[in-house]
């Protein structure tokens, strides 16, 4: 007896023999037919499973690289084309409304689309119509029998498709997605076709659901990275309190500029993130350079310039940041100039990304309106004027459009300092500590010069005294650096007592030199008392130390200069040094 394949082209023959003379009865034949049907189903199911497994292996579907729309689009387009090839169909449509994914691809690419929102075009597809109907099982639409369906007429006219197989994917009583396959001719769909396309639809659905979970994990990672970013910014601010809030303000200005120029939300967010991260590379700059209160030397400036490259390299490591390369480029090039004289790559304006040009404007404006150890802050109006006069630096077209944006955003940006990551107590402590000489505990050179400059600016009358330990190098050689350091510390402790003689500031100016700033507002009596105090400095030092600790002979050179003798702190210091050399016989 022949066993005919129900859904495949596979046929089989079963031979039944009767050794008796009795003929097969009608009942026997009915039983044999039932047996034939049972065997055909069992055999065919086995063959179908083998074929399906083989086909699914050939599909080799992998999850998308990320949850970004661009990656999802590429992934869906690639896999639908592969499915179209495997099913030998003319077109494939897939809708997954819960995840806002609607797609259609065809052989000639004439009607391709992958949308992330429900458009009229999406609503007009047969696949979406079936989803709205909530059909439970596979259904076949044939053009000859369903010409009243408008969407079927459309694909017949445009693609020649006459037969469509629609397969819904249900899970736990809920319709998740629907996939549809279109064919040109009167295609006879087998159970194999239905099972195969159902498996494909389930696999597509499962991977897209996985992507959402993947996206959720990315959000968790992104939150962690925000904490890491804040930690980096905190570290930089803790090292250099004069730039407190700088990164947040630059990010704020950059966002406002990008919004005013009409850029997309995605671009605005990129610029904002780049603003937060633009100086992150300063973590690699030594404190001696980063915290230097004076103008930098040429070599020091070259080292500072390297921070933009370091920022770029650090940002590149934040793998879960969307559009990582674009943000990294903004960070790298925020110090480029439109005339090609910027750093690190000396790019001309046309080669600098718009994000970096926006960042440069925000960075310069905040730098000018913020105080530095070597200068006071400019007003927002003066800052705009300086930026306008600095030809060749900024993108003039962008700057001309956003000058008012900067002026209007200034007050709000200043409030960000209050929300800075550094606690105020630490801020004040750090600022004070940065002015102190670590060995002696009195003012350091930069703080001392700043005090002198402030008094000159106010028009105060004062007198400078330079107290220099004689033969300090020889003391260090003969007695050791430990003794030398002790002499400097003890000298500083004694000099602090001079405050009762109208001395307003005491600081260590060099290795073995101290400077006292005495206000001239006091009476002549305090000047005479201070002179006597300094003349007895050697004796006071010896009395404060144990016998035999100090060298037998220790002395000080003391010279002075009046504020009326020069116009600047540098000139006053020059006069002190000159008089010291004369007194020491070095001139």
C-alpha positions in Angstrom: 0.0 0.0 0.0 1.3 3.5 -0.9 1.7 6.0 1.9 1.3 9.4 0.4 3.0 12.4 2.0 0.5 14.9 3.4 2.6 18.0 3.3 5.8 16.9 1.6 6.8 15.2 -1.6 8.0 12.2 0.3 6.1 9.0 -0.5 6.4 5.5 1.0 5.1 2.0 0.3 3.9 -0.5 2.9 3.4 -4.1 1.8 0.8 -6.2 3.7 0.6 -9.9 3.0 -2.1 -12.4 3.9 -1.0 -16.1 4.1 -4.6 -17.2 4.4 -6.9 -17.6 1.4 -9.2 -15.0 3.0 -9.5 -11.8 1.2 -9.0 -8.4 2.9 -12.3 -7.2 4.1 -13.5 -3.6 4.0 -12.8 -3.2 7.6 -9.2 -4.5 7.1 -8.8 -1.9 4.3 -10.1 0.9 6.5 -7.8 -0.1 9.3 -4.8 -0.2 6.9 -5.8 3.3 5.7 -5.8 4.6 9.2 -2.4 3.0 9.8 -1.1 4.5 6.6 -2.3 8.0 7.7 -0.7 7.6 11.2 2.6 6.4 9.8 2.6 9.2 7.2 2.2 11.9 10.0 4.9 10.3 12.2 7.4 10.0 9.4 6.6 13.4 8.0 6.9 15.1 11.3 10.3 13.6 11.8 11.4 14.7 8.4 10.0 18.2 8.9 11.8 18.6 12.2 15.1 17.7 10.5 14.5 20.1 7.7 13.4 22.9 10.1 16.5 22.4 12.2 18.7 22.5 9.1 17.0 25.7 7.9 17.3 27.4 11.2 20.9 26.6 11.4 21.4 28.2 8.0 19.7 31.4 9.3 22.3 31.7 12.0 20.5 34.7 13.5 22.5 36.7 16.1 21.3 39.5 18.4 21.9 43.1 17.3 25.1 44.9 18.5 23.2 47.5 20.5 19.8 48.9 21.2 20.3 52.0 19.1 17.8 52.7 16.4 20.5 52.5 13.7 21.7 49.1 14.9 18.2 47.8 15.2 17.4 49.0 11.6 20.4 47.3 10.1 19.8 44.1 12.1 16.1 43.9 11.1 16.8 44.7 7.4 19.6 42.1 7.2 17.5 39.3 8.8 14.3 40.0 6.9 16.3 39.8 3.7 17.8 36.5 4.8 14.4 35.1 5.8 13.0 36.3 2.4 15.8 34.3 0.7 15.2 31.2 2.8 11.4 31.2 2.3 11.8 32.1 -1.4 9.2 34.8 -0.9 8.9 38.1 -2.8 8.4 40.2 0.3 8.4 39.9 4.1 6.6 42.1 6.6 7.1 42.1 10.4 5.2 44.1 13.0 5.9 44.1 16.8 3.8 47.0 18.2 4.8 46.5 21.9 8.3 47.5 20.8 7.2 50.1 18.2 8.8 48.1 15.3 7.1 48.0 11.9 9.0 46.7 8.9 8.5 45.7 5.2 11.2 44.5 2.8 10.9 43.3 -0.8 13.2 41.8 -3.4 13.5 45.0 -5.5 13.8 47.3 -2.4 11.1 49.6 -3.9 8.8 49.6 -0.9 11.3 49.0 2.0 10.7 50.7 5.3 11.6 50.1 8.9 9.7 52.5 11.3 9.7 53.0 15.0 6.3 54.6 15.2 2.8 53.8 13.8 2.4 55.8 10.6 -0.4 55.7 8.0 1.9 53.6 5.9 2.2 51.1 8.7 -1.6 51.0 9.3 -2.1 50.2 5.6 -0.2 47.0 5.7 -1.9 43.6 5.7 0.3 42.4 8.5 -0.7 45.3 10.8 -4.4 44.8 9.9 -4.2 41.1 11.0 -2.5 42.2 14.2 -5.4 44.5 14.9 -7.9 41.7 14.2 -6.1 39.5 16.8 -6.2 36.3 14.6 -5.2 33.2 16.6 -3.6 31.1 13.9 -2.0 31.2 10.4 -4.1 32.5 7.6 -3.6 32.6 3.8 -4.8 35.5 1.7 -5.2 34.8 -2.1 -5.7 37.7 -4.4 -8.2 35.8 -6.6 -10.5 35.4 -3.6 -9.8 38.6 -1.7 -9.8 41.4 -4.2 -11.9 43.5 -2.0 -9.0 44.0 0.5 -7.3 47.3 -0.5 -3.9 46.5 0.9 -3.8 43.2 -1.0 -4.7 45.1 -4.2 -1.8 47.6 -3.5 0.9 44.9 -3.2 -0.5 43.1 -6.2 -0.3 46.3 -8.3 3.1 47.3 -7.1 4.9 44.0 -6.6 2.7 41.4 -8.4 2.1 39.5 -5.1 -1.0 37.3 -5.3 -0.6 35.1 -2.2 0.2 36.1 1.4 0.9 33.8 4.3 0.3 35.6 7.7 1.5 34.0 10.9 0.8 35.5 14.4 3.1 34.9 17.4 1.2 34.4 20.7 2.7 34.0 24.1 0.8 33.4 27.4 -2.5 34.5 25.8 -1.1 37.7 24.3 -0.5 38.5 20.6 3.1 39.7 20.4 3.9 40.0 16.7 2.9 39.1 13.2 5.0 38.1 10.2 3.8 38.0 6.6 5.2 36.4 3.4 4.2 37.4 -0.1 4.5 35.2 -3.2 3.9 35.9 -6.9 2.1 32.8 -8.1 -0.5 30.5 -6.7 1.7 29.1 -4.0 0.5 26.1 -2.1 1.6 26.5 1.6 2.5 23.3 3.4 2.5 22.6 7.1 6.3 22.8 6.8 6.0 26.4 5.5 3.7 27.4 8.3 6.0 25.8 11.0 9.1 27.2 9.5 7.8 30.8 9.3 6.3 30.5 12.8 9.8 29.6 14.1 11.3 32.5 12.3 8.8 34.9 13.7 9.3 33.6 17.2 13.1 33.9 16.8 12.8 37.5 15.6 10.4 38.3 18.4 12.6 36.7 21.1 15.7 38.6 19.9 14.0 42.0 19.9 12.7 41.3 23.4 16.2 40.5 24.4 17.3 43.8 22.9 15.0 45.6 25.3 16.5 43.8 28.3 19.9 44.6 26.8 18.9 48.3 26.6 17.8 48.2 30.2 21.2 46.8 31.2 22.8 49.5 29.2 20.8 52.1 31.1 22.1 50.6 34.4 25.7 50.8 33.0 25.1 54.3 31.8 24.0 55.3 35.3 27.1 53.8 36.7 29.2 55.6 34.1 27.5 58.9 35.2 28.8 58.2 38.7 32.2 57.5 37.3 32.1 60.7 35.2 31.1 62.7 38.3 34.0 61.1 40.2 36.4 62.2 37.5 35.0 65.7 37.6 35.2 65.7 41.4 38.8 64.6 41.3 39.7 67.5 39.0 37.8 70.0 41.0 39.4 68.8 44.2 42.8 69.3 42.7 42.0 72.7 41.2 39.3 74.6 43.1 39.7 77.6 40.9 37.9 75.7 38.2 35.1 74.6 40.5 31.9 74.0 38.5 33.7 74.7 35.2 32.7 71.5 33.5 29.1 71.8 34.5 28.9 75.4 33.3 30.6 74.6 30.0 28.1 71.8 29.5 25.2 74.1 30.4 26.4 76.8 28.0 27.0 74.3 25.2 23.5 72.8 25.6 21.9 76.3 25.4 23.9 77.2 22.3 23.0 74.0 20.5 19.3 74.4 21.4 19.4 78.0 20.1 20.9 76.9 16.8 18.0 74.4 16.3 20.0 71.2 16.6 18.2 67.9 17.3 17.7 66.7 20.9 20.2 63.9 20.3 22.9 66.4 19.2 22.2 68.7 22.1 22.7 65.7 24.5 26.0 64.8 22.8 27.3 68.4 23.2 26.2 68.4 26.8 28.0 65.2 27.6 31.1 66.4 25.8 31.0 69.6 27.9 31.0 67.5 31.1 33.9 65.5 29.9 36.0 68.0 28.0 38.6 68.6 30.7 38.6 65.1 32.2 42.2 64.6 30.9 43.5 67.2 33.4 43.7 64.3 35.8 47.0 63.4 34.1 48.5 66.9 34.6 51.0 67.2 37.5 49.8 69.5 40.4 52.9 71.7 40.0 51.6 72.8 36.6 47.9 72.5 37.1 47.9 74.6 40.2 50.6 77.0 39.2 49.3 80.5 40.0 51.6 82.4 37.6 51.8 82.3 33.8 53.0 79.0 32.5 56.3 78.5 30.8 56.4 77.3 27.2 57.2 73.7 28.3 54.5 73.8 31.0 52.0 75.1 28.5 52.8 72.2 26.1 52.0 69.8 28.9 48.7 71.5 29.7 47.8 71.4 26.0 48.1 67.6 26.2 45.0 67.4 28.4 42.6 67.5 25.4 44.3 64.3 24.0 44.1 62.6 27.3 40.4 63.6 27.6 39.8 62.1 24.2 41.5 58.8 25.2 39.5 58.6 28.4 36.2 59.3 26.8 36.9 56.6 24.2 36.8 54.0 27.0 33.1 54.8 27.9 31.9 52.1 25.6 28.2 52.4 26.5 28.0 56.1 25.6 25.9 56.5 22.5 27.7 58.1 19.6 31.0 57.6 21.4 33.2 58.6 18.5 31.4 61.9 17.9 31.5 62.9 21.5 35.2 62.0 21.7 36.0 64.2 18.7 34.2 67.1 20.3 36.3 66.7 23.4 39.6 66.3 21.5 39.1 69.4 19.4 37.6 71.9 21.8 40.9 73.9 21.8 41.2 74.0 18.0 41.1 77.5 16.4 39.4 78.4 13.2 42.6 79.8 11.8 44.4 76.5 12.3 46.6 77.6 15.2 44.8 75.6 17.9 45.7 72.2 19.4 46.2 69.3 19.3 45.7 68.8 15.6 45.9 72.4 14.2 42.6 71.9 12.3 41.0 74.6 10.2 37.4 75.7 11.0 35.9 73.6 8.2 37.5 70.4 9.7 36.4 71.1 13.3 33.1 69.4 14.2 30.2 71.7 15.0 30.1 70.2 18.4 33.7 71.1 19.1 33.1 74.7 17.8 30.2 75.1 20.1 32.2 73.7 23.0 35.1 76.1 22.3 32.7 79.1 22.6 31.2 77.8 25.9 34.7 77.0 27.3 36.2 80.4 26.4 33.2 82.3 27.8 33.3 80.5 31.1 37.1 80.8 31.4 36.9 84.6 30.9 34.0 85.1 33.4 35.8 83.0 36.1 38.5 84.2 38.4 42.0 82.6 38.2 44.9 82.9 40.6 46.7 85.2 38.2 43.8 87.5 37.2 40.3 88.5 38.2 37.2 87.5 36.2 35.8 89.6 33.4 32.2 90.8 33.4 30.0 88.8 31.0 29.8 91.9 28.7 33.6 92.3 28.6 34.0 88.6 28.0 31.8 88.8 24.9 33.8 91.8 23.7 37.1 90.0 24.1 35.8 87.0 22.3 34.5 89.1 19.4 37.9 90.9 19.1 39.8 87.6 19.1 39.6 87.0 15.3 40.5 83.6 14.0 39.8 81.8 17.2 36.1 81.0 17.3 33.5 80.2 14.6 32.3 83.8 14.0 29.0 82.7 12.4 28.0 80.6 15.4 29.3 83.2 17.9 27.4 86.1 16.3 24.2 84.1 16.7 24.6 83.0 20.3 26.1 86.1 22.0 22.8 86.9 23.6 22.3 83.2 24.6 25.5 83.4 26.6 24.6 86.6 28.3 21.1 85.4 29.2 22.4 82.0 30.4 25.1 83.5 32.7 23.1 84.0 35.8 21.7 80.5 35.7 25.1 79.0 35.0 26.6 80.7 38.0 24.0 78.9 40.2 25.6 75.6 39.2 28.6 76.5 41.4 26.3 76.0 44.4 25.5 72.5 43.1 29.1 71.7 42.5 30.3 68.2 43.6 32.8 69.6 46.1 31.5 70.4 49.6 32.0 74.1 50.5 34.0 73.2 53.6 36.5 71.2 51.6 36.5 74.0 49.0 37.5 76.6 51.5 40.0 74.3 53.1 41.6 73.4 49.7 41.8 77.1 48.7 43.5 78.0 52.0 45.8 75.0 51.8 46.9 75.9 48.2 48.3 79.2 49.6 50.4 77.6 52.3 54.0 76.6 52.2 53.9 72.9 53.3 57.2 73.0 55.3 56.7 76.1 57.4 52.9 76.6 57.4 53.1 80.3 56.4 52.1 81.8 53.0 53.9 80.4 49.9 55.5 82.5 47.2 52.4 82.8 45.0 50.1 83.8 47.9 52.6 86.4 49.0 52.9 88.0 45.6 49.1 88.1 45.4 48.9 89.9 48.7 51.5 92.5 47.5 49.6 93.0 44.3 46.3 93.4 46.1 47.8 96.1 48.4 49.3 97.9 45.3 45.9 97.8 43.6 44.2 99.3 46.7 46.9 102.0 46.9 48.0 101.0 50.4 51.3 102.1 51.7 53.5 99.3 53.1 57.1 98.2 53.5 58.6 94.8 52.5 61.3 93.1 54.6 63.4 90.2 53.2 64.9 87.9 55.8 67.5 85.5 54.4 69.3 82.7 56.3 73.0 83.1 55.6 75.0 80.2 54.2 72.0 77.9 54.1 73.6 75.6 51.5 76.6 75.1 53.7 74.4 74.3 56.7 72.6 71.7 54.7 75.9 70.1 53.6 77.5 70.1 57.1 74.5 69.5 59.3 72.1 67.7 56.9 68.8 68.7 55.4 66.9 67.7 58.5 68.7 70.4 60.5 68.3 72.9 57.6 64.5 72.3 57.5 64.3 72.7 61.3 66.0 76.1 61.0 63.5 77.2 58.4 60.5 76.0 60.5 61.8 77.6 63.7 62.5 80.8 61.9 59.0 80.9 60.5 57.5 80.3 64.0 59.5 83.2 65.4 58.6 85.6 62.4 54.9 85.0 63.1 55.4 87.0 66.3 56.1 90.0 64.2 52.4 90.4 63.5 52.2 92.6 66.7 54.4 95.1 64.9 51.8 95.9 62.2 53.1 93.0 59.9 50.0 92.0 57.9 51.5 89.0 55.9 54.5 86.6 56.4 55.6 84.2 53.7 58.4 82.0 52.5 59.6 83.5 49.2 62.3 81.0 48.3 64.4 78.2 49.7 66.0 80.3 52.5 64.2 83.6 52.1 61.2 85.0 54.0 59.3 88.2 53.3 57.3 90.3 55.7 54.7 92.9 54.6 54.4 95.7 57.1 51.6 98.2 56.8 52.8 101.9 56.9 49.6 103.0 58.7 51.2 102.4 62.1 53.5 104.7 64.1 57.2 104.9 63.8 57.4 103.0 67.1 56.3 99.8 65.5 58.9 100.2 62.8 61.7 100.6 65.4 60.3 97.6 67.4 60.3 95.4 64.3 63.8 96.4 63.4 65.0 95.4 66.9 63.0 92.2 66.7 64.7 91.2 63.4 68.2 92.1 64.8 67.7 89.6 67.6 66.5 86.9 65.3 69.7 84.8 65.6 69.6 84.8 69.4 65.9 84.0 69.4 66.5 81.0 67.1 69.3 79.6 69.2 67.2 80.0 72.4 64.4 78.0 70.8 66.6 75.0 70.1 68.4 72.5 72.2 72.1 73.1 72.7 74.4 71.5 70.1 71.6 71.1 67.5 72.4 74.3 65.5 75.7 75.2 64.0 77.9 77.5 66.1 77.4 80.4 63.8 74.0 81.3 62.3 73.0 84.7 61.0 70.4 86.5 58.9 70.5 89.1 56.2 67.7 91.6 56.5 66.9 94.2 53.8 63.8 96.4 53.2 62.0 98.4 50.5 59.2 100.9 50.7 56.1 100.5 48.4 56.7 104.0 47.1 60.0 103.0 45.5 58.4 100.8 42.7 55.1 100.3 40.9 54.8 96.5 40.8 55.5 93.5 43.0 58.2 92.3 40.6 60.1 95.6 40.8 59.9 95.6 44.6 61.3 92.1 44.8 64.0 93.1 42.4 65.1 95.9 44.7 65.1 93.6 47.7 67.3 91.1 46.0 69.7 93.8 44.7 70.1 95.3 48.3 70.6 91.8 49.7 73.5 91.2 47.3 75.1 94.5 48.2 74.7 93.8 51.9 76.1 90.3 51.5 79.0 91.5 49.4 77.8 89.6 46.3 77.3 92.7 44.1 
